[in-house]
Amino acid sequence: MNSRPILLMTFVALFAMSAIGFVQLTDYSSRPGKSGQAPRRVTDVELCDTSLAGTFPSADVPTLLVFYHPKCPCTAATVRVLERLQPRFRPSLRITAVAYCPGDQDDAWIETRTTTALSKLTTSQVVVDHGGRLCKRFGVYVSGQVLLYDGEGRLSFSGGITPYRGHEGDSPSSLDLLKRINEPHDDLGSWPVFGCSMLSDSERQW
């Protein structure tokens, strides 16, 4: 019996399966998450929430909010981008990392390498967001969402700073963030976010 047709069919089948897997992986890594509408000014947010106390310290000091899911592996790329960019940030920038935490968990749930790395950024603090309350308030759906408010409390940047899901390195969005931190702009830079969903199904009922 001639085995060549069988071998050829096997090869074609394996090639087709590999191609399908590659396409699916590429689509997953390049598909942005859902985006919401962040408050355009800090004054639009109820800053009486004690978890935000000290987040917006004073006038003329820009504030960078980094929303993240501590268990999302994609967010590690966002952290590494921030680590590389930070030496080029203006010294007065204030960074607040907002860590999502399920409502039925205590603060220990957020203790991951991502949280440790974010806490080591200069002038940074970590705020625990129990039940995703702050995510909802700021219109955040996806881990890795970054919001920059300028010294006058205006939203200057909203989006992700990685080129794809889990990929790091300079990208148009990260360079735009750097530019807006060091040179205030009147317009809003808006970019897609690549990361894991932030909230559970029940918490996502906005």
N, C-alpha and C positions, 0 to 999 in steps of 0.2 A: 504493500500500500504506500502510495506517495504521500509523505508527511509534509511536503512543502506548503500545500494549501492551508493545512491546519496551523502550521507555524506562522504563515502570513496573516491568517485571520486572528491568531492570538496576539501578534505584534500590533495589528491595527486596533484591536480592542484595547490593549494596554495603552497605546498612544492616545486613543480617544479619551480614555478615563483620565490620563494625566493632563490632557489639554483642558478637560472640563474642570478638574480640580484647580488648575492654575487660574482659569478664568474666574472661578468662584472666589478664590483667595484674593485675587487682584480686585475684584468687585468689592469684597468685604473691607479690604484695607483702604480703598479709595472712596468709600461711600460715607459722606458726612452724616453726623447725627442731627437730630431735630434741634432747631434753634428757637429760642423764645425772645421776648422783648424785655431787655433790661431797662430799669429806670434811667431816663436821660439826665437826671440830676440827682445828686445825693439827697437833696431836700425832699425828693419825692418818696423817700424811704423813711419808715418810722424808726429813727435812730434811737428811740427810747429803749429798744431791745438791748438788754444788758450784755448780750453776747457780742454786740458790735461796739461796745464802749471802748474808745481809744483807737478805733479803726481809722477814723478820719481825724487826725490829730489837730490840724490847724490850717489856716489859709496858706496858699502857695506851696503846699506839700502834696504832690500827686500820690494817689493810692492805687495799688495794684491788687485786685482780688483774684485769687486763684481757686476756683471751685474744683474739688476732686473727690473721687470715690477711692478710699484707701485700698480697696481690693482690686482695682482696675489695673491690669498690667500695662495697658496702653499709656497710662499717665506717667510712667517712668520716663518716657521720651520727652514729655512736657517739662519734667523736672530738670532733665539734663540740658535742655535748651535754655532754661532759666539760669542754670549754673554757669553756662558759657556766656550768656548775655550780661549777667549781673555786673561784671567788672566795667562794663560800658554804660551802666545806668547812672543817671545823676545821683549824687550821694543822698539827697533828701528823700528819695522814693521810699514810701512805706509799703511793705508787702504783707498782705493778710491771706493766709491759706485757709479756705473754708472746707473742712472735712465733713463729708456726709456721714451720718451715723444713724442706723435704724432706731426708731423710737423705743424699741424694747431692749436696746443694748446700752451698756455703760461706756464711759469714755475709753476704756481699755481696748474697745473694738477697733479703734482707728490706729492703734499702734502697729505700724508697718514700716518697711524701708522707705516708702514714699513719704510718709509723715515725718520720719526722722530727717530725710534729705531736705524737705521743705522747711523744717524748723531750723536748719543750719544756714539757710540763706540770710545774708546780712539784713538787718532791720525787719525781720519777719516775725510774725506770730501766727499760731494755729488756733482757729476757732472751731469748736465742735458744733455741727449743725444737726441736732437731734430731730429725726423725722423729716429732714429736708425742708424745714421751714424757711431757711434763708435761700435755698435753691428756688423755691417757689416765688419768694419775694423779688428775687433778681432775675426771674425768667430763665433759669438754668436747667437744662435737661440732660446734658452730657458731661462726663468727667473730662477735665482739661479745659473747661471754659475759662477764659481770662477776661476780666473787665478792668479797664484803666479809667480812673476818674482824675481829672486834672486838679490843679490847686484851687480852682473855683467850684469844684464839685460837679463838673460837667463830664458826661461820659464821652471819652475820646477814642476808646478801642473796645471792641467786643468780638470775641471769637477764639479760635484755637491758634496755637503757634507751632504746630507740626505740619509737615507737608502731607502726610498720610497717617493712618492709624498705626501707632507704635513706631513711627519713623522719626528720627531726630536729624539735626543739622539745620543750617540756615535755610530759611524759606521766605517767600514774599511777606507772609503774615508776621513772622518773628522780627524781620527787619523793619516792618511798618510799626510794630510795637516799640522797638528800640527808638525809632525816630520820634514817635509821639511822646515817649517818656522824656527825652532830652530837649525836644522842641515842640511846645504846645501847638496844637492845631485846632481850628474852629470846627472842622468837619468831623464826622464819625468814621473810623476805619472798621469795617465789618467783614469778618472772615468765617468760613465754615469751621466746625469743630469735629475732630476725629477721636472718638473714645467710646467708653462703655456708658450705657444708660445709667443715670444717676439715682433715680428713685425706684421703689418697688411699685407693683401694679396698683396697690391700694393707695399709696402716697401720691401717685401720679394723677389722681382725680383732683384737678385744679378747678 
